[in-house]
Amino acid sequence: MLTLAQILAATGGTLIHGRRAPGRFAGVSIDSRTLKRGNVFVAVRGKNLDGHRFIAQAVRKGASLLVVSKKVSGAKGVPVVLVKDTTVALGQIACAYRKNFDIPVIAITGSAGKTTTKDMIAAVLGSKLTVLKNERTLNNQYGVSLTVLGLKPDHEALVIELGTNNPGEIEWLAAIAQPTIAVLTNIGESHLAGLKNRMGVYKEKSAIFRGIGAKGYVIFNNDDPYLRRISGEKKHPRIITCGVERKSDLQARQIKVKNNRKMCFQVNGHGFILNTPAPCYVYNALAAIVCGRLLKISDRGIKKALEKLTFGSHRQQIREIRGVTVIDDTYNSNPVSVRTAIKTLDALTARGKKIFITADMLELGARSTPLHREKGRWIARSSADVAITVGKFSRHAAGSIRQGNRRIDVFHHDSVAGVSRRLKKLCQPGDIVLVKGSRGMRMERVVDFLHRHLNKKY
Ligand code: ADP
């Protein structure tokens, strides 16, 4: 762990209380409720809470050092370091700590698929190495810093996702994580409120390379037109491309969906199987295969790890409820992940109807209305028999589905209650129902309704 001297050097802070304690600190915490004895407590100011309010509690629980950005009382005998900004200081401490570890660090960014790719890579590497990965979707400056600070001497690899809402965030997170392998999943219209357009998203996400050393590897999805620019930039000698449609270093071929539940594909003559019928997951698996091969895991080991893996909740999670196939994709929604949800629906075979339920995509700023119209045009070209749109922006999608394809029955609702009533009338055994987010729209309520309703009725 770090010493006080190292923390002072990393943050440029001043010791304003207590003595220069010898020895090392046991971990870093920003939450006084979960703080463990011996931890450094960094009093970050969040959106809702200010850590400075919990100094006394942190001290009571055994904090061994306090990092603050204003003078505080209640430190008792605990040393206090004053810094300008505690959130920045947390990143600086993590950055200094990371330098103690000469291990592969795989960082993943992109508009969709970060968490799934992180879990796949960690599963593959975990078949042979002791791996640390970020929990759930903890991919912002707090999550990344705390994950890095969770490294222990026995860890042999770190797999971490880097998320962004605003320009500059990825560069900072990459500086903290110092990846040796960078993975880019795709570039789509995500978080446009902060990143403006796809070019803005590309520029932001590709800042991940700035954290990478000359010996680092860059892995990306070659089917993505924005990411393909990377090959042309010639800045990165160690590029590995993955793809399905385009010729790539690792290209998945013969992709086949089995029984609406699994997917098989071949890479250079080796067969792989995934526990999902969602075609987009092949890209994530390709990145995991590259990482596995780079870290000397056998294809057999990679195949076994991928085959065992089940996917995160609300991410194209598929289950059968009384003869109805329900795909819960309510975790989030943006144009990239809506397109991939449609591809999943198209890849499945239904005895009955295919029902696609889609709610508003949020955080798209001024592009909200045109992107919802475009969403409608994609649905119009899909194999859906019924489309149910939810929310004020998705009304535009309903309009363009009606215009683009008269075969599809289109219903628009402003509330989940309306969707539930509609499904009561419509949904029958043999149907496939895909429910797409986004997070803010809490569409998991529709999936819960289907559970209750179908179990009662059939
Ligand atoms: P993120 O962490 O980037 O938000 P997740 O792995 O949580 O991504 O997946 C979020 C959504 O994106 C889900 O709907 C999932 O099905 C979809 N998705 C996963 N991987 C990909 C991919 N490679 N391309 C496009 N969409 C994807």
Boltz pocket constraint, residues with backbone or C-beta under 6 A from the ligand:
constraints:
  - pocket:
      binder: B
      contacts: [[A, 110], [A, 111], [A, 112], [A, 113], [A, 114], [A, 115], [A, 116], [A, 117], [A, 137], [A, 185], [A, 186], [A, 278], [A, 280], [A, 281], [A, 283], [A, 284], [A, 314], [A, 315], [A, 316], [A, 329], [A, 331], [A, 332], [A, 336], [A, 337], [A, 340]]
      max_distance: 6.0
